[in-house]
Amino acid sequence: MKKIVLLAALLPFAALAQPLNPTNNPNQPGYTNRSQQRMQNEMQSQQIQQKGMLNQQLQNQTRQQQQQLHSQLQGQQLQIQRAQPGGQMVPNSNPGTLNSQPGSSNIRR
């Protein structure tokens, strides 16, 4: 009987007790589900990796397109130079550039 009276006397204090983990209460503002937060972090890191890979692919494609356009431009310039009357082309000593020096020309007149 004494135990019941003692329990009844302590019962109001039990209502005042704090939960064991007050930060992990879904009914409180600011609650974060740790597994959901972990999953979001993983997804963000995957997105960052994918963005890096896409940027690398874009740079490679851009470089290839520039090289193709450069080759086409050189081919068209060669055709124009050959089509000019009386003009013969001198071999370019520096094939990496269109004009090796400003003002110089590869056409003999």
ABEGO torsion letter per residue (X at the ends): XAAAAAAAAAAAAAAABBBABAAABAABBGBBBAAAAAAAAAAAAAAAAAAAAAAAAAAAAAAAAAAAAAAAAAAAAAAAAAABBGBBBBBBABAABABABBGBBABBX
